[in-house]
Amino acid sequence: MYSFKELRKAVKLNIDGKKITIAVLGNCATQFFSLAIEGAAKLAEVNLSVVDIDYNQIDAQLLDVDSETYKCEPNVILLWLATEKLYEEFLDSTIDERSSFADIYIKKIKQYWNCIQRNSTAQVIQFNFTEINDNSLGNYSCKVDTTFVYQMRKLNWLLEEAMHENCNVFPVDIKSIQIRLGQSAFYDSTFYYNAKMSVSTKALPYIAESVVSVIKALNGKIKKCIVLDLDNTLWGGVIGDDGINNIEIGELGRGHAYTNFQRWLKQLKECGIILAVCSKNNEETAKEPFLKHDEMILHLDDFSVFVANWDDKASNIRTIQETLNIGMDSMVFIDDNPFERNLVRELIPDIEVPELPEDPAQYLEFLQNSNLFETASFIGKASDRTKLYQAEFERKRAENSYDTIDEYLQSLEMMGQAKPFEESRFSRIAQLTQRSNQFNLRTIRYTEDDIRKISLNPEYVTLFYTLKDKYGDHGLVGVVILRKMDESTLFIDTWLMSCRVLKRGMEEFVINKIIEVAKDKGFSKIYAEYIATNKNMMVRNIYSQMGFVEYEPEKYVIELKDYITKKTYIQEEK
Amino acid sequence: MERNEIYNKVVEVCKDVFGNDELVLNEKSCAANVEEWDSLTYLSIISDIEDEFEIKFSLDEITNVKNLGELVVAVMNHIEA
């Protein structure tokens, strides 16, 4: 962790890349906090520009459309309501008012969010509430609704419920930082009374790191896959030497630590993180515990890719990455062996390799505190894509048994669908705009709320695409957003696809459908653009390949009457 | 620790916070005669000094210090105590 001093100095760094503007609004002094997040962002190579609004002006700033907050056109507005200040308000209220303190406050916060959504396109980062136990009734306070402890716990719960209902609001769990550091390190009373700052300079780097990880997630920088070693990582001991009866796993002794680690990993998988194995072992030996050991929590079908051989781990991780078709910077590698960690770090600088503690008892707590899997969207059960990746292996295997690619594609019996955005799909569509990097022509990120607005706006034509074949259903794999330039012309604002479905005729299917829909709606021309990032080189020439004319570098146009429908093996499912 | 040594360390911290190595500071340096000295830089100095000497100032000390010389005295009170 950096110190506040280091963060303060990092503010001076110049970072390239897209500028993200954040307006910071607090009921307490936020100057040091603002310095800390700017510094932390820059050290994480995020070009963050922070506008620190004078404290205790939240109402005035958010209600006034011409306020400094809106004038700086922020991408993000951060709201920090410090508990210290609420405590003073609470004590200044009458006893009668106290029992409805949380209810009144949550209304106020919802009004803030509504104001922001009315007056700006910014996303909201909302801090939850730290706790002060003033022991007004000792332990008994917990059951009396006129105490501050009771009301603040209720307020946190109401806040979570309210955020659950609002897809434009993203939490920062400052309370968990307070718990982790302890109140004596988190809070500095001298500092509060001297400068109205509600956290110590020791706590600031932790809070700043949390904010920056949310900002990164909002901008698509998330981890998608965790690559795991086996021996002494998922269980105690070495399966090849100790044998199935002697490895440590289960509820007893050291085994318990590995079991709980596996429980946590299983949950990650259910949350949409891909699990992969990279082990130096014979494949058969490595798989044995998963097949035969009763107390194993993870099973073979939890892993999307299972690589066990005697090659070096960096090469194996590259294989895993190519199979999954995701960026190296979205992968995490977990290994108990410092040699392997260093080798992988050395050869693959982009991958995240946490410095796992030596004691297996500490693995879980360490990784939980590392907060590696920050995200800005969640689609519940459907997040688990393990089966899709496993089906992908079946396809790859089948691919090799056909002589020509056409024969293979025909054999897949692919069915595609194209429809305008639907309510039930908004979150998946938003998620794809945030996650897709490679097949993404302009890499514009949208939130669920943006997607809702676009789908309702008559100036847009929207399409989402699904695909299934005989091996399984890929679900929603493509998103197209077309913006009207005038009555006869459209512009392709967004075209992105999940990389799982490339080279299968989906590109052709998508473009055929775009042209068909545009013609039906009476348009005669479509403009398009490619915006290069360091990840989307693969689609650089796609518009040329699809018959568009490049009239300026990376800007394209097509007259619909000139379009020749492209061949594809995907049947349209109406 | 000798007063001189403490004084030099405090001056280093101040220069670092002000971001200016060339700055000439003395016992009488304060908000009135150092352009960079404001409430925020002063707080940064306090915070850095607390870390540097592993001490904790009281509210009175922070509010009563009028210049760099008094700040050094405040540090000494903690170290000698």
Interface residues (C-beta under 8 A of the other chain):
Chain A: S3 F4 K5 R8 K12 Q31 F32 T190 F191 Y193 N194 A195 T201
Chain B: G19 S39 L40 L43 S44 S47 D48 D51 K56 F57 S58 L59 I62 T63
